[in-house]
């Protein structure tokens, strides 16, 4: 089996992450195109079904191991539930919101992840990063405010996406060292498909708008296949990028997803963030990049022989 970590090749890692930043919002754009014509639950089911159809053969052909410890199975099931709920809320929000606005609001997730890491995993977080989180939340509110005036409560859905994906990332972090990432995604796709199939086909009629099966036509099937392929390949590119470059190098590139989403949203839907939302996006990105740079500075300091008194660490 391929080793879980290859020699650092930063340029290749950055290129792969750039591919993720293009494919991920493109997959969301396809979901937005389909969201007005097909039930959301059906789209989420097909998203995971295509992921399973792509990754299970890769698992078999590459002879990756399916075995996991009971603890890893529990956390894989937990992250699968977070993933299902997060994608469901994201697809629902895209029915109402411009693509760039929805993705920008969801980018509050790194701040939530930082705070949850502090509260749940006892990770050290200094006052500078806490302040950056507050600034980032303020930027997100500037994006939400005009969206809330336009569409009402659905403008809050990407906040739910952010919390759910923070839980998804924390669950992944707990077992990342012991589980092959492609295997974890393949197993998660099978779990999600098994959960969603009975929900979609056996849901009461009162839930038809969310959980139902509506036979797609030929054009819709092509969009669904493209959505599943884009989402799966995007996550594979992110996984592979981490093989060739450290997360601290790749993290700033992820913020390119917002301008890419803005371009895709304009080309496909003629949507552009208004001036207030644009200001909020810039503040959110700036706060996120500050946290990333602060993390790198602290990591570099800890890697050097400490010149501080015993027991002292740099404020973060």
N, C-alpha and C positions, 0 to 999 in steps of 0.2 A: 504493500500500500504506500502511496505517496506520503512522505513525512509531513507532519503538521506545520513545519516551519522551514522555509527555504532561505538561502542567503539573501541579505538585503540587496534589493535592486530598486532604489527609490523612484527612478523615472518610470519603470514598468508599473510599480504600485500606484503612482499618481495617475498614470494613463488609465489603468483599470478603474480607479475611483472616479475619474472623469466620465468613463462609460456608464458607471452607475448613476451619476448625476444627470445624465441625458436620458437613460432608459427609465428610471424610476418615475419622473414626472410625465414621460410619454405614456407609460402604463396607466398612470392616474388620469391622463387626458382621455385615453380610450375608455376608461371606466365612466368618465363624465359624459362621453358621447352615448354610451349605452344606458346610463342611469335613468334617462327619461323614458325609456321604452321597455326595460326589463326589470323585474323585482330585484332589489338589492341583495337579498339572500341568495338568489340564484346566481348572481354575478360573483359573489364571494365563494360559493361552492365551486363554480367553474374555474375561478382563479386558483384555488388549491388543487382541484382535480388536474388541471394542466401542469401545475408544479410537480405533482406526484408522477404524472405520466412522463415528465422529462427527467426527474431525478432518480426515480427507481431504476430505470435501465442503466443510468450512470453508476449507481451503487452496485448493480449486478456485474456490469462489464469491468468495473475497476476492482471488483472483489473486496469492497469495503465491508467492514464488520457491522452487523446489525445489533450486536450485543451492547447493552448498557447496564449500569448498576441500577438497583431499585431507586436510589436517590436521583439518578439522572433521568430515569423514566418519569418520576414525579415532576421534576422541574421542566422536562420537555412537554409534559401534558399541560402544566401551568402556563408556559410560554405560548403554547398553541392556543389556549383560550384567550390570552391577551391578544394574540395575533388576529384571531377571528374577530373579536370585538373591535379592535383597532381598525382593521380594514373595513368592517361594516360601517363604522362611524365615518371613516374617511370617504368611502363611496357615497354615503348619504349626504355628507356636507358638500360634495362636488355637484350634487343636483342643484344646490342653491347658490354656491359661492364661486367666484372666479378661481381658476386653478392656482394662480400665484398667491392669492389671499389665503386660501385654505392651507397651502403648504407652508407659507410664512407663519401663520398662527401655530401650526403644529410644530414649528421649530423652537417653540418654548420648551420642548422635550429635554434638550440638554441641561437646562436650568433645573427642571424637575428632577432629572436623574441625579444631578449633583446633590440636591437637597435630600433626596431619598437615600442616596449612598451614605450621607452623613447620619440620617436618623435611623436607618435600618441596618447598615453595615458598619457603623461607627468609623467611617472614613473621615480623615481630617479635612476640614474646610475652613479656611481663614476668612477674615472679614472682607478682604478685597474681592474674593469670589462671591461672597454673600451679596456685596454691593452690586457686583456685575449682574447677579441674578435679578436683583430688584430693578436695575436699569433694563434688562432684557424683558422682564414682565411688562414694564411700562411701554416699551416699544410694541409688544404684542397687543396691548390694550389699544394703542393707536391704530393698529390694523383692524381690530375687532370693531371699534366704534363706528366707522362708516358702514361696515358690513352689517352690523346689528341694525342700523337705521334702515338699511335696504331690505333685509330678509328676516329680521327678528331673531328668535332663539337659535335657528340653525347656524348662526355665526359662531355659537359657542361649541359646536360639535368638534372642531379641530382641537380645542382644549382637552376634550375627552380623549381624542386620539393621542395627544401628547402624554397624558397620564398613563394610558394603556401601553403605549410603546416604551415608556420609561419602565413599567413593570416587565414588559417583554425583554428589554435590555438587561435589567437586573437579574432576571431569571436565567438569561443566557450567560451572563457573567459568572454566575455561581458554578456552572458546569462546563464552561468553555474549555478548560484545560484538559478535561477527561473525555470529551466527545468530539468525534470528527464532525466538522461543520456541515459538510455536504450530507453526511448520514443523518445529522440532527434535523436538517431541513427536509429531507426525504421522509423521515418518520413523522415529523410534524405535519407535513402535507397529507400523509395517509390518515393521521389522527383527525385532522380538520375535515377531510372528506367524509370520514366515517361519522363524525358528529353532525355535519350539515345535511347529509343525504336524507335521513329520516325527518329532519326538521323541515326541509323544503317540500318533500313529497307527502308528508302526513300532517302539515300545519292546518289548523282550522281555517275555514273560509274567511274569517274576520281578519286574518293576518296575510291575506293575499298580496297586499301592496308591498310587504316585506319578504314574506316566506311563501313562495309559490313557484310552480314551474310553468313557464310560458315558452312554447317551442320557438326558438329563434329562427329567423329566415337565413338565407345564404350569406347575405352581407353582414348580419349580426354575428354569425358563426366565425366569419373571418376576423371581425374586430375582437371577438372573445379570444380566439386563438392568439392573436397578436398581443392582447392584454396579458394573457397567461405567460406567453413567451417573454415579453418585456419584463414582467415582474420577477419571473424566475431567474432570467439572465442577469437582471440588475443585482439580485441578492448574491448570485454566484460571483459576479465581478467584485462586489464588495468583499466577499469572503476571500477570493483570490488576491485582492489588493493587499490584504493584511498579511499574506504570506511573504510579500516582497518589500514592505515598508512598514514601520511602526505606526500605531494608531495616532500618535502625536504628530507625525508628518502628514497623515492623510486627513485628519479632522478638519483643518481649514478648507480643504477642497470641497467638502460636503456642502458648504454654504453656497457653492455654485449652483446647487439644485434650485435655489430661489430665482436667480436671473434666468436660468434655463426654463423654468416653469412660466416665467413672465413672457418669454419669447414664444413658447409653445401655445400659451393661452391666447396671445395676441393673434398668432397665425391661424389657429383653429377656431377660436371663438370670438375674436375681436375684443378681448377683455384686457384692460390694463388697470393696475392699482391706481386709485386717486391720489392726489398729493399727500394727504394725511397718512394714508396707508403706506405710501412709498417712504415717508419719513419714518414710520414705525418699523418698516422692514430694515431700513438702514441702521436704526438703533439696535434692533434685535441682532442683526448680523455683527455689528460692532461689539456688542456685549459678549456674544458667543465667541468671537475671535479673541477677545481679551482673556476670557476664561481659558481658552486653549493655550494661548501664549503663556499665561501664568502657570498652567500645569507643566508646560515644558521647562519654564525657568526653575520651578521647584524640583522637577526631576533632575535637571542638570546640576543643581546645587547639591542634592542628596547624593549624586554620583561622584562628586568630588570629596576629598577628605575634609571633614567638617572642621571649621575654624571657630565655630560657635561653642559656648560653654556646654558641658554635658547636659543632655535632656532638653536642649533648645532646638527647635526647628523653625524654619522661616515661616512667617505669617503668610497665609494663602488667601 
